[in-house]
Amino acid sequence: MLVFPVSLARSLAQLRFSSFFSFIISLYIVFAIVCICLFDRTLTPDLGGSFAVGFKNFNISAFGVFNSLPLIIFAYMYQTNIPMIYNELENKDLKTMWKVMLFGTIGATFAYFLAGVFGYVAFAMRDDVRAQMNKQNILKCYPDMTVNFISLFGILTVILFATPLTILPCKDTIEELFLAPDQRLSSKQNVLATFVIVLISFGLSLAIPNIGDAMTILGATTNSGIGFLLPIIYYLKLERKLPTWSNKKVVAYVVFGFICISSVVEIGTFVYKKIHPED
């Protein structure tokens, strides 16, 4: 009921205020995670010891890279919104678009880094740290406190306002597939298309128990395909004149294979954990 009305927008400009509000809430959530770790001594009695244990437990392995890559792809999956963002630019050129993408990616990376490091360090010395991290939502790990309650409510708000950003490309695709060139959805068609998309999304949300599972499934399937596999296929189709084993094509082959392997590993691990949750 809440998602449907906010998803009726037909342009990114109509979502600028809700998007900015979501951005502010996201900053608050990251700030809250950092501050709880640094200043809440009931949760993190020995801050220095927690950082030491956290760095000691830091480990990079081939399996870990393959296993986490789909989640990273999900976190940076903004390719579907690039045409809409470009359309809203004052100066529509590659240089301006490159700056927008660069600053946005750097900002997101910094926020993910802070939330990941301080979220883990807060629980690093606890005996049940593995069980806490397996909750797949760091905000569920904290005890009842006002700061965290606001963060949880904030996540709800962010998802509510972020949903139209994913529905907009879906409606654009419907226009491209079923309407004549340059024809837009009418008001009635927009309402109907939005309702159907929201209804399908609602059905999927009932079948998927938590956000961690959703990120894993999408990161290893649709997001990998849209973000990497399909662009590589299109590139190889367009660049037929280049030698089969040119440097650029070799890189494309390697990336394509790497993404396919990581997606298969992640889906296999996901299914195995669901069948054997005790392992």
C-alpha positions as CSV (number, residue, x, y, z in Angstrom):
1,M,0.0,0.0,0.0
2,L,2.9,2.4,0.7
3,V,5.1,1.3,-2.2
4,F,2.4,1.7,-4.9
5,P,1.7,5.4,-4.7
6,V,5.3,6.4,-4.5
7,S,6.1,4.3,-7.5
8,L,3.7,6.1,-9.9
9,A,6.3,8.6,-10.8
10,R,7.4,8.6,-14.5
11,S,10.7,10.6,-14.2
12,L,13.7,10.7,-11.9
13,A,13.0,14.4,-11.3
14,Q,9.8,13.6,-9.5
15,L,11.7,11.5,-7.0
16,R,14.4,14.0,-6.2
17,F,13.1,14.9,-2.7
18,S,12.4,11.4,-1.6
19,S,15.8,10.3,-3.0
20,F,17.6,13.1,-1.1
21,F,15.7,12.1,2.1
22,S,16.8,8.5,1.6
23,F,20.4,9.7,1.2
24,I,20.2,11.6,4.5
25,I,18.8,8.5,6.3
26,S,21.6,6.4,4.8
27,L,24.2,8.8,6.2
28,Y,22.5,8.6,9.6
29,I,22.6,4.8,9.6
30,V,26.3,4.7,8.8
31,F,26.9,7.4,11.4
32,A,25.0,5.4,14.0
33,I,26.9,2.2,13.4
34,V,30.2,4.0,13.7
35,C,29.2,5.9,16.9
36,I,27.7,2.8,18.6
37,C,31.0,1.0,18.1
38,L,33.2,3.9,19.3
39,F,31.2,5.1,22.3
40,D,28.9,2.3,23.6
41,R,31.1,0.5,26.1
42,T,28.3,-1.9,27.1
43,L,28.5,-3.3,23.6
44,T,32.2,-2.9,22.9
45,P,34.0,-2.9,26.3
46,D,37.5,-3.0,24.9
47,L,37.6,-1.0,21.6
48,G,41.3,-1.5,21.0
49,G,41.0,-5.3,21.6
50,S,38.0,-5.5,19.3
51,F,39.9,-3.8,16.5
52,A,42.8,-6.1,17.1
53,V,40.6,-9.2,16.9
54,G,38.8,-7.8,13.9
55,F,42.1,-7.3,11.9
56,K,43.3,-10.7,13.1
57,N,40.2,-12.4,11.7
58,F,40.6,-10.5,8.4
59,N,41.2,-13.2,5.8
60,I,41.0,-13.2,2.0
61,S,40.6,-16.5,0.2
62,A,39.6,-17.5,-3.3
63,F,36.4,-19.0,-2.0
64,G,35.6,-15.9,-0.1
65,V,36.1,-13.7,-3.2
66,F,33.9,-15.9,-5.3
67,N,31.3,-16.1,-2.5
68,S,31.1,-12.4,-1.8
69,L,31.4,-11.0,-5.4
70,P,27.6,-11.3,-6.2
71,L,26.8,-9.3,-3.0
72,I,29.3,-6.7,-4.1
73,I,27.7,-6.6,-7.6
74,F,24.3,-6.1,-5.9
75,A,25.7,-3.3,-3.8
76,Y,26.9,-1.4,-6.9
77,M,24.1,-2.3,-9.3
78,Y,23.1,1.1,-10.6
79,Q,23.5,0.4,-14.3
80,T,19.7,0.3,-14.8
81,N,19.5,3.9,-13.5
82,I,22.3,5.4,-15.6
83,P,20.1,6.4,-18.5
84,M,17.6,8.2,-16.2
85,I,20.4,10.0,-14.4
86,Y,22.0,11.1,-17.6
87,N,18.7,12.4,-18.8
88,E,18.4,14.6,-15.8
89,L,21.8,16.2,-16.1
90,E,22.1,19.9,-17.0
91,N,25.2,19.2,-19.1
92,K,24.5,16.0,-20.9
93,D,28.0,14.8,-21.8
94,L,30.3,11.8,-20.9
95,K,32.6,14.0,-18.8
96,T,29.8,15.1,-16.5
97,M,28.3,11.6,-16.3
98,W,31.7,10.2,-15.4
99,K,32.1,12.7,-12.5
100,V,28.6,11.8,-11.2
101,M,29.4,8.0,-11.3
102,L,32.9,8.5,-9.8
103,F,31.8,10.6,-6.9
104,G,28.8,8.4,-6.3
105,T,30.9,5.2,-6.4
106,I,33.6,6.6,-4.0
107,G,30.9,7.9,-1.6
108,A,29.1,4.5,-1.6
109,T,32.4,2.6,-1.1
110,F,33.4,4.8,1.8
111,A,30.0,4.3,3.5
112,Y,30.1,0.5,2.9
113,F,33.6,0.4,4.4
114,L,32.6,2.3,7.5
115,A,29.5,0.2,8.1
116,G,31.3,-3.0,7.5
117,V,34.4,-2.3,9.6
118,F,32.7,-0.7,12.6
119,G,29.7,-3.1,12.4
120,Y,32.0,-6.1,12.7
121,V,34.4,-4.6,15.2
122,A,31.5,-3.9,17.6
123,F,30.9,-7.7,18.0
124,A,34.4,-9.0,17.2
125,M,35.2,-10.1,20.8
126,R,31.9,-11.8,21.4
127,D,31.7,-15.6,21.5
128,D,28.6,-15.5,19.2
129,V,30.1,-13.2,16.6
130,R,29.6,-15.8,13.9
131,A,26.0,-16.2,14.8
132,Q,25.5,-12.4,14.8
133,M,27.1,-12.0,11.4
134,N,24.9,-14.8,10.0
135,K,21.9,-12.7,10.6
136,Q,22.8,-10.9,7.4
137,N,21.6,-7.6,8.7
138,I,23.9,-5.7,11.1
139,L,21.1,-3.7,12.6
140,K,19.5,-6.9,13.9
141,C,22.6,-7.6,16.0
142,Y,22.3,-4.6,18.3
143,P,20.3,-4.7,21.5
144,D,17.1,-2.6,21.9
145,M,18.1,1.0,21.8
146,T,16.6,4.2,20.4
147,V,19.4,4.9,18.0
148,N,19.1,1.4,16.4
149,F,15.3,1.6,16.3
150,I,15.6,4.8,14.3
151,S,18.0,3.0,12.0
152,L,15.7,0.1,11.5
153,F,12.8,2.5,10.7
154,G,15.2,4.4,8.4
155,I,16.0,1.2,6.5
156,L,12.2,0.8,5.9
157,T,12.0,4.3,4.6
158,V,15.0,4.0,2.4
159,I,13.7,0.8,0.8
160,L,10.3,2.5,0.4
161,F,11.8,5.4,-1.5
162,A,14.3,3.4,-3.4
163,T,11.7,1.0,-4.9
164,P,10.5,3.6,-7.5
165,L,14.1,3.8,-8.8
166,T,13.9,0.1,-9.8
167,I,10.3,0.3,-11.0
168,L,11.1,3.2,-13.4
169,P,13.4,1.2,-15.6
170,C,10.8,-1.6,-15.7
171,K,8.2,0.8,-17.0
172,D,10.6,2.2,-19.5
173,T,11.2,-1.3,-20.8
174,I,7.5,-1.9,-21.1
175,E,7.3,1.2,-23.2
176,E,10.1,0.1,-25.4
177,L,8.6,-3.4,-25.9
178,F,4.9,-2.8,-26.3
179,L,4.4,0.8,-27.4
180,A,5.3,2.7,-30.6
181,P,8.6,4.7,-30.8
182,D,8.4,7.9,-28.7
183,Q,5.1,6.8,-27.2
184,R,4.7,7.1,-23.4
185,L,2.4,5.2,-21.0
186,S,-0.9,7.0,-20.5
187,S,-2.0,7.8,-16.9
188,K,-4.2,4.7,-16.8
189,Q,-1.5,2.5,-18.4
190,N,1.1,3.8,-15.9
191,V,-1.2,3.0,-12.9
192,L,-1.9,-0.5,-14.3
193,A,1.8,-1.2,-15.1
194,T,2.9,0.0,-11.6
195,F,0.3,-2.1,-9.9
196,V,1.3,-5.3,-11.7
197,I,5.0,-4.7,-11.0
198,V,4.4,-3.9,-7.3
199,L,2.2,-7.0,-7.0
200,I,4.8,-9.3,-8.5
201,S,7.4,-7.7,-6.2
202,F,5.2,-8.3,-3.2
203,G,4.7,-11.9,-4.1
204,L,8.5,-12.4,-4.4
205,S,9.1,-10.7,-1.1
206,L,6.7,-13.1,0.6
207,A,8.7,-16.0,-0.9
208,I,12.2,-14.6,0.1
209,P,12.6,-14.6,3.9
210,N,15.2,-11.8,4.4
211,I,17.1,-9.1,2.6
212,G,20.4,-11.1,2.7
213,D,18.8,-13.9,0.6
214,A,17.4,-11.4,-1.9
215,M,20.9,-9.8,-2.3
216,T,22.5,-13.2,-2.8
217,I,20.0,-14.4,-5.4
218,L,19.9,-11.1,-7.4
219,G,23.6,-10.5,-7.1
220,A,24.4,-14.0,-8.5
221,T,21.7,-13.9,-11.3
222,T,20.0,-10.8,-12.7
223,N,22.5,-8.3,-11.5
224,S,25.5,-10.2,-12.7
225,G,23.8,-10.6,-16.1
226,I,22.7,-7.0,-16.5
227,G,25.9,-5.5,-15.0
228,F,28.6,-7.7,-16.7
229,L,27.5,-10.7,-18.8
230,L,25.1,-8.9,-21.2
231,P,27.4,-5.9,-21.8
232,I,30.3,-8.3,-22.6
233,I,28.1,-10.2,-25.0
234,Y,27.0,-6.9,-26.7
235,Y,30.7,-5.7,-26.8
236,L,31.8,-9.0,-28.5
237,K,29.0,-8.7,-31.0
238,L,29.8,-5.1,-31.9
239,E,33.6,-5.5,-32.1
240,R,33.7,-8.4,-34.6
241,K,36.4,-6.7,-36.6
242,L,38.9,-7.0,-33.7
243,P,41.0,-10.1,-33.6
244,T,39.5,-12.9,-31.5
245,W,42.4,-12.9,-29.1
246,S,43.0,-9.1,-28.9
247,N,43.9,-7.7,-25.4
248,K,40.4,-6.2,-24.9
249,K,38.6,-9.3,-25.9
250,V,40.8,-11.5,-23.7
251,V,39.9,-9.3,-20.7
252,A,36.3,-9.6,-21.7
253,Y,36.6,-13.4,-21.8
254,V,38.3,-13.5,-18.4
255,V,35.7,-11.3,-16.7
256,F,32.9,-13.2,-18.3
257,G,34.2,-16.5,-17.0
258,F,35.1,-15.1,-13.6
259,I,31.6,-13.7,-13.1
260,C,30.0,-17.0,-14.2
261,I,32.1,-19.0,-11.8
262,S,31.5,-16.7,-8.9
263,S,27.7,-16.7,-9.5
264,V,27.6,-20.5,-9.7
265,V,29.7,-20.8,-6.5
266,E,27.5,-18.3,-4.7
267,I,24.2,-20.0,-5.8
268,G,25.6,-23.4,-4.9
269,T,26.7,-22.2,-1.5
270,F,23.4,-20.5,-0.9
271,V,21.4,-23.7,-1.8
272,Y,23.8,-25.8,0.4
273,K,23.3,-23.5,3.4
274,K,19.6,-23.7,3.0
275,I,19.7,-27.5,2.8
276,H,22.3,-27.9,5.6
277,P,21.7,-24.8,7.9
278,E,23.6,-26.5,10.8
279,D,26.9,-26.5,8.9
